[in-house]
Amino acid sequence: MEDTIYIQMKHRVEMVEERPIRLYDIANIIAPEQMLKALYALELYVKTDREGKFVVIDALMIIDKIGGHFPQSNIQTVGPEETIVEFVQKSKTANFLLFIVVWLLLFVGSGLTIMNFHEETSMQEIHQKLYWMLTGIENDRPYLLQVPYSIGLGVGMILFFNHLFKKRLNEEPSPLEIEMFNYQQDLDKYVIVHEKKESAERLDDR
């Protein structure tokens, strides 16, 4: 009687230390109790210095490794067919001076962008005309419109990005998060294709 092993591969994982990649690192496993310990400890891949920070493990590699240890088992894979393993460095303490410099660059850059946009669209003249239409009085500095507009601009940015500092306003993802998600998906597809191409080239060199 053959034992059935169910493997659900993770799409992407990060590893801090460069150690052998084991099955439990990249997959969820359902198998008979007597097989779980050996499956968890099963080594799939050992990274070499020649390779970069990404390693792609596919389902065929897992099936081959498990089949070598449990030849009578029935292996069923669920979900993604590849797992991207990224070797990352241990996080360092944030540099406060660097944080201030980056914050200032973003603050000044975004401020200049908004001011240039207002200059190109003649926002000052628009506010003056609106003030004259509403009150019948000409005013070169219509603060009655400019102050609420400035407050509304800031509130609109908060609502658009769906964050107030670290607090999320609701569960709906912001446009920026969706763009970052799409970028990560495209990056993962590139890594998979690129790593498979690199592996084929290394085989040709032998």
C-alpha positions in Angstrom: 0.0 0.0 0.0 1.5 3.3 -1.0 1.5 6.4 1.2 0.2 9.7 -0.2 2.2 12.8 0.5 0.6 16.2 -0.2 2.9 19.1 -0.9 1.8 22.8 -1.1 4.7 24.9 -2.2 5.0 28.5 -1.0 5.3 31.2 -3.7 8.2 33.1 -2.1 10.3 32.7 1.0 13.2 34.6 2.5 16.2 33.0 4.3 18.6 35.0 6.4 21.3 32.5 6.8 22.9 30.6 3.8 22.2 27.0 4.9 20.8 24.1 2.9 17.2 24.6 1.8 15.0 22.0 3.4 11.5 20.9 2.4 9.8 22.5 5.5 11.3 25.9 4.5 9.4 26.1 1.2 6.3 23.9 1.5 3.4 22.8 3.7 3.3 19.0 4.1 0.6 16.6 4.8 1.8 13.0 5.1 1.6 9.9 7.4 2.9 10.6 10.8 5.9 8.2 10.5 7.1 10.1 7.4 6.8 13.7 8.6 10.1 13.9 10.5 12.1 12.7 7.6 10.3 14.9 5.1 10.8 18.0 7.3 14.5 17.4 7.4 14.8 16.6 3.7 17.5 18.7 2.1 16.6 20.0 -1.4 19.3 22.4 -2.4 22.7 23.7 -1.2 23.5 27.2 -2.5 27.0 27.8 -3.9 29.1 31.0 -4.0 28.7 31.1 -7.7 25.0 31.7 -7.5 23.2 35.0 -6.8 20.8 35.8 -4.0 17.8 34.0 -5.7 17.2 30.3 -6.0 14.2 28.7 -7.7 13.0 25.3 -6.4 10.4 23.6 -8.7 8.0 20.8 -8.0 9.9 18.3 -10.2 13.0 18.7 -7.9 10.8 18.0 -4.8 9.2 14.9 -6.4 12.6 13.6 -7.4 14.1 14.1 -3.9 11.1 12.6 -2.1 11.0 9.7 -4.5 14.6 8.9 -3.7 13.7 8.4 0.0 10.2 7.1 -0.3 9.9 5.3 -3.7 6.6 3.7 -2.9 4.9 7.0 -2.0 2.3 8.9 -4.1 3.3 12.6 -4.2 0.6 15.1 -4.9 1.5 18.8 -5.4 -1.0 21.6 -4.7 -0.7 25.3 -5.6 2.4 27.0 -7.1 4.8 24.9 -9.1 7.9 26.9 -8.1 9.2 28.6 -4.9 11.5 31.6 -5.1 14.0 31.5 -2.2 15.7 34.8 -1.6 18.8 35.0 0.6 18.7 38.3 2.6 21.1 39.9 5.0 20.2 40.3 8.6 18.4 43.6 9.1 20.6 46.3 10.5 19.6 49.1 12.9 18.1 52.0 11.0 20.4 55.0 10.5 18.6 58.0 12.0 20.6 60.5 9.9 19.9 58.6 6.7 16.2 58.6 7.6 16.2 62.4 8.1 18.0 62.9 4.7 15.5 60.7 2.9 12.6 62.3 4.6 13.8 65.8 3.7 14.3 64.7 0.0 10.8 63.3 -0.2 9.3 66.3 1.6 11.0 68.9 -0.6 10.5 66.9 -3.8 6.8 66.4 -3.2 6.3 70.0 -2.2 8.0 71.3 -5.3 5.9 68.9 -7.5 2.7 70.3 -6.0 3.8 73.9 -6.3 4.9 73.4 -10.0 1.5 71.8 -10.7 -0.3 74.7 -9.2 1.8 77.2 -11.1 1.1 75.4 -14.4 -2.6 75.3 -13.8 -2.8 78.9 -12.5 -4.4 77.7 -9.2 -3.8 81.2 -7.6 -5.9 82.9 -10.3 -8.6 80.2 -10.1 -9.0 80.8 -6.4 -9.1 84.5 -6.9 -11.9 84.1 -9.5 -13.8 81.7 -7.4 -13.6 84.1 -4.4 -14.9 86.9 -6.6 -17.7 84.8 -7.9 -18.8 83.7 -4.4 -18.4 87.1 -2.6 -18.3 89.7 -5.3 -15.0 91.1 -3.7 -11.7 91.0 -5.4 -9.0 89.5 -3.2 -5.4 88.7 -4.2 -5.0 86.3 -1.2 -8.2 84.3 -0.9 -7.3 82.4 2.2 -10.9 81.5 2.8 -10.5 79.1 -0.2 -6.8 78.3 0.0 -6.7 77.1 3.6 -9.6 74.5 3.2 -8.1 73.5 -0.2 -4.7 72.8 1.4 -6.3 70.8 4.2 -8.4 68.9 1.7 -5.3 68.1 -0.3 -3.6 66.5 2.7 -6.7 64.6 3.7 -7.1 63.4 0.1 -3.6 62.0 0.1 -4.3 60.1 3.3 -7.5 58.6 1.9 -5.8 57.8 -1.4 -3.0 55.9 0.2 -5.2 54.4 2.9 -2.7 55.0 5.6 -2.2 57.5 8.5 1.4 56.8 9.6 1.3 53.1 10.3 -2.5 52.8 10.8 -4.5 51.5 7.9 -7.9 53.2 7.5 -9.7 50.1 6.1 -9.0 46.7 4.6 -9.1 47.8 1.0 -5.6 47.9 -0.6 -4.4 51.3 -1.7 -3.4 52.0 -5.4 0.2 52.1 -4.3 0.0 48.6 -2.7 -1.7 47.2 -5.8 1.1 48.7 -8.0 3.8 47.2 -5.6 2.0 43.8 -5.8 1.9 43.9 -9.6 5.6 44.9 -9.6 6.5 42.0 -7.2 4.5 39.6 -9.5 6.4 40.7 -12.6 9.7 40.5 -10.6 9.0 37.0 -9.5 8.2 35.9 -13.1 11.5 37.4 -14.3 13.5 35.7 -11.5 11.9 32.3 -12.3 12.7 32.6 -16.1 16.2 34.1 -15.4 17.2 31.5 -12.9 16.1 28.6 -15.1 18.1 30.2 -18.0 21.1 30.5 -15.7 20.8 26.9 -14.6 20.6 25.7 -18.3 23.8 27.7 -19.1 25.6 26.2 -16.2 24.7 22.7 -17.4 26.0 23.6 -20.9 29.3 24.6 -19.4 29.9 21.2 -17.9 
